[in-house]
Amino acid sequence: METVEILKLLWPIILIQFVVQIFAIVDVARRKKTRNLTSAAWIVIIVVGEIVGPIVYFLIGRAED
């Protein structure tokens, strides 16, 4: 399988990951406080954690307003 064929299969997943990360970062930036960690720590987890980081943030890090 060529690299181009692999990229054609993976681009939707990469796009979804990018959108979820951006949404999570914007959410962290707009909130006054988060649970368990600081906002900066959550942003690092979101960026480094790729698809898992934003999911973890939405499940356990998002504080109720």
C-alpha positions in Angstrom: 0.0 0.0 0.0 1.4 3.4 -1.0 1.7 6.3 1.4 -0.8 8.3 -0.6 -3.4 5.6 -0.3 -2.8 5.4 3.5 -3.2 9.2 3.8 -6.5 9.1 1.8 -7.8 6.6 4.4 -6.5 8.5 7.5 -7.3 12.1 6.6 -10.9 12.0 8.1 -9.5 10.7 11.4 -6.8 13.3 11.4 -9.3 16.1 10.7 -11.7 14.9 13.5 -8.8 14.7 15.9 -7.7 18.3 15.0 -11.3 19.7 15.4 -11.8 18.0 18.8 -8.5 19.3 20.0 -9.3 22.8 19.0 -12.7 22.6 20.5 -11.2 21.4 23.8 -8.5 24.0 23.9 -11.1 26.8 23.3 -13.3 25.3 26.0 -10.4 25.3 28.5 -9.5 28.9 27.6 -13.1 30.1 28.1 -13.7 28.4 31.5 -12.8 30.2 34.7 -11.7 27.0 36.4 -11.3 23.3 35.6 -11.4 20.2 37.8 -8.3 18.3 39.1 -5.6 20.3 37.2 -4.8 23.8 36.1 -5.9 25.1 32.7 -2.3 25.0 31.4 -1.9 21.4 32.4 -5.1 20.5 30.6 -4.0 22.2 27.4 -0.7 20.2 27.5 -2.7 17.0 28.0 -5.1 17.9 25.1 -2.2 18.6 22.7 0.1 15.8 23.7 -2.7 13.3 24.2 -3.9 13.7 20.6 -7.4 12.1 20.5 -7.4 10.7 24.1 -6.4 14.0 25.7 -9.6 15.9 24.7 -11.8 12.9 25.7 -10.2 12.8 29.1 -10.7 16.5 29.5 -14.3 16.4 28.6 -14.9 13.4 30.9 -13.0 14.4 34.1 -11.5 17.9 33.7 -14.4 20.1 32.7 -15.8 22.0 35.7 -19.5 22.7 36.0 -20.4 26.3 35.5 
